[in-house]
Amino acid sequence: MATSSSFKFSSVDLEKLNELRSALLEGIRKCGEVVLSVNDEPLKKTILTLEQQSNQYANELNAQIQVLGGYEQMKLEEEKEKNIFRKNKNEKLNIEKQALTICRKIEHSVISLYRKMLQGELANEGLRKMMKYQMDGIMCTTLQLKLLSKFLHNQ
């Protein structure tokens, strides 16, 4: 039987979860900016898939953060994200480059954060499993986006 101490998280762990959640929200924002300018249907669908997937994963992390007691910090992060979104809403984009930029940004920030969390000591095995399938899903979708962008570039 698990003791209650096996579910205790440090403030550093909550900070890492919030950092991962923020990186996912940044990916969602970038996808939303790019998808409005995309005319190619397969590329648009792949970007929307990545956006929806990132949104689902951010919501799952929100729930975990709340359960672990990080609700107030999460509210502060959400307000900061809203302000960033408002500032960058009107940027003009080159679609091919932006699609690849999204992949690189997500791979660099989100995937590396997942890896760090998974390599660290996580007392909660359910959280570890959730983070593993989220990382695998993001990696799969970014690979699809890269391949599709490369295909479109070569046409």
N, C-alpha and C positions, 0 to 999 in steps of 0.2 A: 504494500500500500504506500502510495506516495505521500510524503509529508508536505505540509504547507510551504516549507522552505524551498522545495523543489520548484515552486512557481514564482519565487521572488525574483524580481528584475531590478537591476541597479538603474540609477538615473542615466548612466552611460548607455545601457541597453535601450532604454526608452528614447534617448537622443538618437541612437543609430536607427531605430525603427522610424522615428520622425524624419530623419534625413532621407531614408529610403522612400518614405511616403512622399516627401517633397520632390524627390527626383522623378517619381512616377507622375506627380501632378505637372511637373515641368514638361515631361513627355506628352502628356495629354494636351497641354496648351499648345505645344509645337505641332502636334498632329492636327489640332483644330484649325490652326493658322494655315497649314499647308493644304489640307483637304478642300478648302473653299476654292482654291485656284486650280485644282487638278481636273483635267478633262478626260484622261484615260481611265476607263471604268475599272479594270483590274487593279491599277495602282491606287485609285480612290478607295476601293473595297479593302485592300490590304492596309492602307493607312487607317481606315475606320476600324478595322479589326484590332490593330495595335492600340488605337485610342480606347476602344471599348475594353480590351483586355487590361490595359493599364488602369483604367477607371475601376474595374472590378477588383483588381489587386490592391489599389489604394483604399477602396472601401473595406476590404478584408483586413488590411493593416490598421485602418481606423478603429475597427472593432477590437482588435488585439490591443491597441494602444489604450483604448478606453478601459478594457478589462484589467490592464496592468497599471492603471492609475495615472495615465498621462493625458487626461482629457484637457486640462487647462493649457498645457503647452501646445496641444494639437490645435486649439482654437486660435492661439497666437499665430501659428504657422499658416493656418487657413487665411487669416486676414492679410498676412504678408503676400501669400500667393495671389489673392484677389488684386492687390495693388500692382503686382508685377504684370498680371494679365492685362489690366487696364492700360498700363504704359506701353505695352508692345502690340496692342491689338491692330494697329494700322500699318505695320511694316509690309513692304512689298517683297515678294519672294521669287526666287528661281526654283521651280518645282523639283527638277532632278537633283540639283545640289541640296535642296532642303530635305528631300527624302533621305538622301545619304547622310546628311548632317544629323537628322533625327536618329538614324541607326547608330552612328558613331557616338552621339551624346548618350543615348540609352545604354549602349554597350559599355561605354566608359563609366558612366555614373551609376546607373541602376544595377547592371550586372556585377560590377565590382563591389557595390554595397551588399548585394545578395551574397556574393562569395565571402566577403569579410564576416558577415553575420553567420553564415553556415560554418565557417572555419573556427569561429569562436565557440565559447561555452554557452550553449543554450540549454537551460534546465527543462524547458517545455518541449517535449518531443513532437507534440501536435503542431506547434509553431514552426519547428524545424521542417517538418514535412510540408506545411503550407508554403514556406519560403522556397523550398526546393522545387515544388511544382510551379510556383509563380516564375521562378528564374528560368526554368525549362520552357515555359510558355512564351516568355518575352524573347528568349534566345531564338526560338523557332520562328516567331513572327518577324523579328528583325532580319533574320536570314531570308525569309520570303520577300521582304521589302527590298533588301539588297539585290537579290536575284532578279526581281521584277524590274527594278531601276536599271540594272545592268542590261537586261534584255531590251528595255525600251530605248536605252542609249545606243545600242548597237543596231537598231532598226533604221 
